[in-house]
Amino acid sequence: MGASSTFQDTLPLSSDALLAQLDAWGLTYRLHTHIPLRTVEDAKGVEDQFLVPGESTLRLKNLYLRDKKKRNYLVTLEQSREIDLKALGAELGVGSLSFGSADRLFQNLGIRPGAVSPLAMINGVQNNVRFFMDAAAQQVDVINMHPLVNDRTVAMARGDVMAFFDRIKCEVGWLQ
């Protein structure tokens, strides 16, 4: 099964329901629809259409990870940032990290590979997923993210993204 909006009704929380919740909370965003994006390279092919002159934007890559104690992590980084899982595990104080399976991704974040996003923490907080974000997010105007599916992108002001995390009671760990 794919990660596009065609299959959103098979998710614990659909993309449409997430967007309706953002609206109900008064959080603003610009919604962009596009071909399904599965990788950072795919995203680089369409992201220029989302940019607004004069607006600093954080474009993301997201990693769903597990440690040896079977604890789950969602790590969101600036898309061009290089990452060493061994060094990241040491920085987080959790030891060795590895990528989580597609089944665990669905179980813990309610999404499929290709649609990994900080917005999936709306499900992750209930499943004790720990969230870490690139400190670069604190310096931008807008953050682009998938709203639980990979054929849509929302551009949200940084303040609205932080308000989202507050609403869902998600503690953000910052990565330098």
N, C-alpha and C positions, 0 to 999 in steps of 0.2 A: 504494500500500500504506500502511496506517495505522501509527501509532506505538503502538498499544495492545498489551497482552499477547497478544491474538489472533494477532499476527504476530511474536511474540518468537522463534520458531524460525527466522525468516529473518535474524536478526541474527548477527553474528560471535560474540557472547556473549549468551546469552538472559538475561532478567531472572531467571528461576529459577536459572540457573547462577551469576549474580552473587550472589544471596541465599545460595545454598549456600556460595559462597566466603567471604562475610562471616561466616556461621556457623562455617565451618572455622577462620577466623582468630580466632574468639571475639569478634567485634565485634557489639554488640547494637544492635537497632533495633526500632521499632514499625512494622508494615506496615499501611498503609491502602489499601483498594481503593475506587475511585470511577469516575465517568464519565471518559472521556478529556478531559484538560485540554490545550488547545493554546496558551493565552495566559495572561498574568498575570490578566487579567479573569476568565477561566474559573476560575482557581485561587482567586481571592478569593471565589467563590461556594460553595466547599466547604471551605476551609481551617479555618474555625472548628470543624469537627468533630474536627480533629486536636489542638487546643490543650488543654494540661493546665494547670489553675490553678496559678499561682506559678512556672511554668516559662517562661523567656524563650526565644523561638523566632525563628530567622531564616528568613524566607520569601524565596525566591529568584526572580530572573530571570537567565537565562543567555544569553550572546551568543557565537555562533561567528563569529569574525572572521578576516580575512586582511589582510596588508599588501601593498604593491606588489612586494615580493620573494618573494611567495607563501608566506610563513611563516604558520602557523596558530596561533590563540589561542582559548582558551575563557576567557571573562570571566564571573564569577559575582558578582552584586550583590544587595543588599537590594532586594526587588521594587519599592519605591516610589522608589528612587533615580533621579534624572534623570541621563542620560548624554549627553555630547557626544562623538561619535566622534573629531572633530578634536582636542579637548582630551585625550581618552584616549590617542590615538596619540602626542601630545606627551609625556604623562606616562610612557608606556612607552618612549619614545625610539625609536619605530619608524616615525614619519611617519604617513601617511594609512592609515586602516583602512576596510574595507568588510565587509559581511556575506558569509560563505561560502555557496556553493550547497548545495542538499540533497544532491547527489551527493558533494561534497567532505566534507560533514558525515558521511555514511555511510562514506565511504572512510577518514576520519581518526579519527572517534570511534565508529563502529559503531552509530550511532543515526539516527533519522529526526526531521525537524522536529516539534516539540511534545514531544519527550522529552529535550531537552538538559539535561544534569545534570553536576555535578562527578564523579559516579560513572562517567561515560563516560571519564574519564581513565584508567581501567583499560585502555582501548584506545588512548587518545590518547598516552600516554607512549611507546608503541612507534612512533608516527608523528610524533614530535617536536613535538607540540602543546604550546605554552606555556600554563600555567594561572595565572590571576590571580583573587584572591578579595577581596571587600569586607572591609576590616579589621573591620567590625562583627561578623563571624563569630567574632572572638576574644573577644567579650564576652557571648555567649549560651550558654544551656544546651544547646539542641537546634537542629539544622539539618534542615529538611525538604527532601527531594530526590526526584526520580523515579529509580527503579532501572532505567534504560534504556528504560522504557516510560511512556506518559503516563496510564495508568489505575491506577497504583499510586504511592504516596508512602511513603517511609521517613522516619521521624523518628529521627535518630541523635544521640546525645550528641556534643558538640563534640570531646571527647577521642577518641571512636571514629572520627570523621571524620578527624581528624589522623592517627590510627593507620593508617587506610586509605591515606592519601596516603603515609605512610612505607612501608607494605607494598608499594605499587606503584612506589616510588621516584619519586614525583611532587613536584617542587619547587613550592611555592606562593609566588607573588608577591603581596604584600599591597597593596591599593589603599586609600589614605586617602580 
